[in-house]
Amino acid sequence: MVCEKCKEEMNWSIEGATQGWRCPVCGWNIITTYIDEISADETEYSLYIRNVQEIDKDKIKFVAKTANVSFIIARQMLQEKEVCILRAKAPKIKMTIAKLQELSIGFNISPMFKY
């Protein structure tokens, strides 16, 4: 695409929540909103923890906060073979996965999670 002001070749880019053509010479642009795929996903996912070998206070605290349960219930959940701790949209599931991986807690997600 060619810039309407200076006739230079424009560049396509995505920056944060915007996308569009930008002129590297004069700064003229055509911009619109950009919503990434994960934010537009309306699916509700279920996140299950499974086969937790070592239970410690950090894991109990995390499960209690994520599942919105007491520490006693969180400990019991960690002792089960597989239990759902969260039903949420993709962005929250993705953030939770990062913490599960940090704590070395195995998990499954239903339906299939592609992010």
N, C-alpha and C positions, 0 to 999 in steps of 0.2 A: 504494500500500500504506500502511496506517495502522500507526503504532507501537503495540505491545502495552502499553508502559508509560505513555506520555503522550498517546496518541491523536492525535498530530500526523502530518501527511503525511510519509512517508519519501522519500528520494532514492536513485535507482539510480546507482551509480558503479563505475568500474574504477580501481583504484590498484595499480600494480605487478603483483604476482602474485595479487591478490585482487579479487573482484567481489561485489557484493551491495547490499542495502538498508541505508541508514544514516539514523538520525533526526538531523536538524540541531539539535533542541532538547535531548534528553537523552543522545544518543550511543548509544542501543541499536541493535544491528545484527544482520543475518543475513548472514553472509559465507561464501563458498566460494572455492576455488582458481580462478584465471583463467589459462589457457594461451592465449597469442595464436596466431593461425593459423600464422605463420611457424615458431614453435617446435614446433608439433604436426605440421608437414609432414615426412613420412618419406621423401620422394623424394630420391634422390641425383642431384645436378645435375653436369653437366660444364661447366667454364668454359674457353673458348678465347680466347686473345689472337689478334688478326689485324691484318695490315697496319700494323705499327709502322714509322713513317717515320724518326724520330730515336731512335737507341739511345744512352742515356747510363748513367752508373754507377748512378743511382737506380733506373732501370728494371731493370737487370741484377740489382741487389741484391734488389729486390722479387720478381722472377720466380724467382730462385735460392731465396729463402726460401719462397715460396708453393709452388713445385713440388718443393722439397726436392732441389735439384740444385746442382752446382758453378757458379761464375760463368761458366766456359767453356761449359758446356751451356746455361745461361740465355741467354747472348749468342746462341748458335746458335738457340735457340728463338725469340728475338725477331726473328731474321732470316727465319724461315719465314713463309709466307703465313698459315697458321692452325695453331695447336698448342694442345693441351689442357694447361693448367697446374695444374688442380685438379679433383678430384671430391670433392664434399662435400654436406652438408645445407644447407638454405636460409639459416640464420643466418650461417654462415661464408661462403657465397657472397655474401651481401649486404654483409658487411664488406669482402670482397675487391673487390667492384665499386666501392665508395667510393674505395678506394686507386687502382684502375685509372683511374677518372675524374680523380682528382687528378693522376695522372701522364700523362694524355692518351693512354692506351693503349686502342685499340679492342678490343671483345670480343663474343663470342656465348655464349649459354648454351643448353644442351640438357638436358632438354626445356624448353619455354617457362617462363620465370621471371616470376611475377606480382608479386613484391614489390619 
